[in-house]
Amino acid sequence: MTVVSDSGPLIALSKIGKLHVLRDLFGEVLIPRAVWVEVVEKGRGKPGSDEVRNADWIRVVDVKDHLSVEILEREIERGEAEAIVLAKELGASLLLLDEKIPRIIAKSLGLKVTGSLAVLFIAKKKGLIDEDLDSLLKELRRKGVYFSDKVVEALREMYSKT
């Protein structure tokens, strides 16, 4: 399974000490160079920086199609653009993205997309997280990660059926 991630899920999961869940679920996670720069270099001292730098299961891969990245950058940030292009280039099984507009773009390109919250729900369902999901969601909000109650309810409904 090839999984590509944008910075949002890496940072959000790091904020609550759950970055390891990505390794537990997917083994290896690929990120484009722009995401590395954003999280590790520019984000030095912020949540996710040390965690991503020290994760030997996160691998940086350079995108080849720079024109597509430049075109997407007219609408979204560079890290998001590179993550979408890299996922497309590699034929990724899954793209981890949290922001709405990049998700719409990625889905329109035929990519399978999920976000931080769904990762937590999946990990809980598989027994990879001991904590109560509600307390983790509250902690995410307390640490500045925005998501709507509507999204949480949709995920609850989806994962209660499986």
Secondary structure, DSSP 8 states (H G I E B T S, - for coil): --EEE-HHHHHHHHHTT-THHHHHHHS-EEEEHHHHIIIIITTTTSTTHHHHHH-TTEEEE--S-HHHHHHHTTTS-HHHHHHHHHHHHHT-SEEE---HHHHHHHHHTT--EE-HHHHHHHHHHTT---S-HHHHHHHHHHTT----HHHHHHHHHHHHH-
